[in-house]
Amino acid sequence: MTADPIEVPQAAVPGRRTPSFTAESMPPALGRAHLTSVWAELVVEEGSVEFADEASRSVTVTAGRRVAIPPDVSHHVEPAQDAVFHVQFYS
C-alpha cells in the first residue's frame, strides 16, 4: 500500500485505542463485516493485514502503515500469521 486516498479529518482528535492484536488474539468480530460510528485507523505494527471495506477498497497494509476507516462503512480485516496491529479511534 502506498497512500490511502481516504484520510482521517485533520480536526479529528485521537481517542480510545484497542490493545495490539495478532491473528490469534483478535476478536472474531474484526474478521467479519462490521461498522464503527466514528473515524478510525487500522495501524499495522508488524507483518501485514488485509483490509477490505464492503464498498470498494481492498488493500494490504504492511508494518508501519495505516489505513483510514470512515464511520458507517462496513469493513473487515484478515491478518497474516505474523501480523500485530491495533485500531485507533477518533472523535
HELIX and SHEET records of a PDB file:
HELIX    1   1 PRO A   28  GLY A   31  5                                   4    
SHEET    1   A 3 PRO A  14  ARG A  17  0                                        
SHEET    2   A 3 VAL A  84  TYR A  90 -1                                        
SHEET    3   A 3 PHE A  21  THR A  22 -1                                        
SHEET    1   B 4 PRO A  14  ARG A  17  0                                        
SHEET    2   B 4 VAL A  84  TYR A  90 -1                                        
SHEET    3   B 4 ALA A  40  GLU A  46 -1                                        
SHEET    4   B 4 ARG A  66  ILE A  69 -1                                        
SHEET    1   C 3 SER A  58  THR A  62  0                                        
SHEET    2   C 3 SER A  48  ASP A  53 -1                                        
SHEET    3   C 3 HIS A  75  PRO A  79 -1                                        
END                                                                             
